[in-house]
Amino acid sequence: MKAPLHQPLFERVLAYLSACGIEPSADLQRQARALVSAVASEGRGNDVGRALELAPAYVDIPASDTPRSAPRMQRQSMGYWPNAR
Amino acid sequence: MPASQPHQDEAADAGRDRPAVRWRPAACFRRSLLAALVIGQTAVATVALASIMPLESGYLPNLLLIGLFTLLHGWIAVGCWTAVFGFVIRRLGGDRYSLARRHTEESLCKTALAPTAIVVPICNEPVERTLSGLREVYRELQRQGRLKHFDFYILSDTRDPEVWLAEQAAWQALCRELKAEGRLFYRRRTVSLNYKSGNIADFLRRWGRRYRYMIVLDADSLAGGETLVRLVRLMEREPAVGIVQTSPIIVGAETLFARLQQFASRVYSPLFASGLAAIQMGDAVYWGHNAIIRVDAFMKHCGLRKLTGPGLFGGPVISHDFVEAAYMGRAGYEVWLEPSLAQSYEESPPTLEDELIRDHRWTRGNLQHLWLLMTTPALRFTHRMALVNGIMSYLASPLWLLFVILTMITAGHAPQPETTAPLPFAGGAALAVGLGLSTLGLLFLPRLLAIGDILVTGQSALFGGRLRLIASTLLETVVSLLLAPIKMLAHSRSVVCALTNVPVHWAGQNRQEETGWGRALDEHRTGIVLALGWCGVAGWIGSPLLALWSLPVILPLLVAAQTSVVLGTKSSGSAVDNAGLLATPESREPLQMIQEAGAGMPLLPGGIGLSNVQQAILLPTMNAVHRQLARVRPEKQTTAALIRHCLEHGPDQLEHRQLNLLCRDRQALASLHTAAWQADRDSYWGSRIASLIDYTRLSLGERLETTDRHHAPAQRPVRGAAASTLSLDTVDCG
């Protein structure tokens, strides 16, 4: 397996992980390399889908912390004149 | 006091430090005095005008001119006398009937706070600026240690997916930054019914029951923590009050136009607001923002039905605030304007064009009130007068225009002593001079009083010193004179558009952009053409008198574009600021809240080179946020087709409504995300991912293309901390 052959996958995986909010670092590159290596060893070439599938097993991807957008609803009607009298 | 809730009488009295303030007799006296002054002065002025009118122009034009003069003179007299009231009240040390003065500081401090929602309705607003402002309001309450009593709601009516996706991302970032989960909420309506009032009503129907009060802020509003807490406490102490409106001061101006507004607001507003508060008392109006509202009363009595009249008078109420205040009053609740509450701020439109666009919408909204005046029963007289005043704010312009035209026509008839009015010429001249001075007094007396008020209280240093304060006022006055005919023409056009029911489209308020020549010429071309036409007529008739009379109106119209460009740039604003002119206490030494709102930490990722829609599809973090806020929708062929199209050609070719459909569909966002990352390098999304790769390279501070066999690792152009462990070429791939 030639390294240049998998360079596009490596770059894409690294970009994906950076976009996940992980600070690009030597450590991250090492993890990305291991991930690419795993995909390559499965003989799946530049399979980005597979790489993204495996990514959580190789890299500690921060969980999405989307807060609750609204509290529990407590419905009530608006009053309209003359009913409101 | 609501008739249906008599028990609140005792509650109201119990809440006060002193027995209930009987303000109605005082209000009756003040309003009668105002009416007497306005009607008396206008009557004298009208008689004087009728006495000196030349007879040549004919009976009907004269009658029309006198009628218009009476109406307009009366209207500006109301403004002037309101300022005089304000000056007197301020010189007397404040209004003893005012809500804020009924309670001692000690008793207010002891008053417990109640659950309050701070709601910010937005529609296509600059996201960073809006949320930076909200962040400062949040921090203010945090500093006060009162956060637990307040929840924050961003209520979006934004339709542009580029903007609302940014809103969602910024909201999430702000929640994370402030650790405000469970306290700062975001809601976007997918169906925008009934404009801003519908947005608020939507919030109230869902969550209104959770809160006793809501404080409404605009996208550009700021309010100090102390003020917010004080508002809640005042409401707690005064159960009979439905709304307390603060008097926001304009801050954050950069262009010369906005600086002029800021200066005028800071210098003149205290006088007008004090006067208005003194006259309206518990029958004041709501201005739509920077106010606190009693939620249960509002929900019960202030639902706004769609209007059922013809044309303009049908459909949703646009200018809702005055109507809601009137309904609150009709239900028996008091509405107070409290100018003494400091630290309430808003911003001005940056350019003349933006103000005129806003006025165009407000004209339609205010003229709608004509229908409400005619058809709504049981409104209080003061609220009816407030609605009339709002209508006149814009209807006055075409009336002024007609008045100016009639005046020019009248002046065009050369005055001949033997045919003038019965009074002797000398007496007529004296009357004319007196009338002119009286009218000028009405226009300029409030300015003089405002300056006097600042000088007497020794606050001139806050405005850069006495000389600079006076010079700034002169500058503001000259520009006002230049702008008056331009606004008159623009408002007249808006009135005609409204009455002929030309629909208004609202795409959000520009709060930052400057004016360019193209935009200025486009906006003012009608005025320029009319002014040139009038000059032509004057030349053709050969009447120098006509030309002279028309000069104050024609000249500003001719130079409207130049005026607009000069006023609408930040450089001119900076130049004036550097000269120390148009300074206000807030611009000289802005509070931390104002500074941070203008230049706070960015909430959205910058420098990635992707649009917000692209980010929502590509960036896993963004995709997760937007997916979370999206809905689960049944799979449809149309959605599948849109997804295919978006994957193939990108989102740029899709319409807003199509993108809205995709971006609020949880499954569609997930599918797009997965498929985009697997796209070929040469495809649309492949090239966007390439830009992300470039961005990652930059972040790493090194080149990733280290598989170049021509360079030994030591020779490679590597920078950054991770220089030794670089790339795939060190991977054992088997």
Interface residues (C-beta under 8 A of the other chain):
Chain A: M1 K2 A3 P4 H6 Q7 P8 F10 E11 R12 L14 A15 Y16 S18 A19 C20 G21 E23 P24 S25 A26 Q29 R30 R33 A34 V36 S37 A40 S41 V48 G49 L52 I61 S64 D65 T66 P67 R68 S69 A70 P71 M73 Q74 R75 Q76 S77 M78 G79 Y80 W81 A84 R85
Chain B: S4 D151 W171 Q172 C175 R176 A180 E181 G182 L184 F185 Y186 R187 A201 L204 R205 R206 W207 G208 R209 R210 M299 K300 H301 C302 G303 R305 Y327 R330 A331 T376 L618 L619 P620 T621 A624 V625 Q628 L629 T674 W677 Q678 R681 I689 L692 I693 Y695 T696 S699 L700 L704 E705 T707 A721 A722 S724 T725 L726 S727 L728 D729 T730 V731 D732 C733 G734
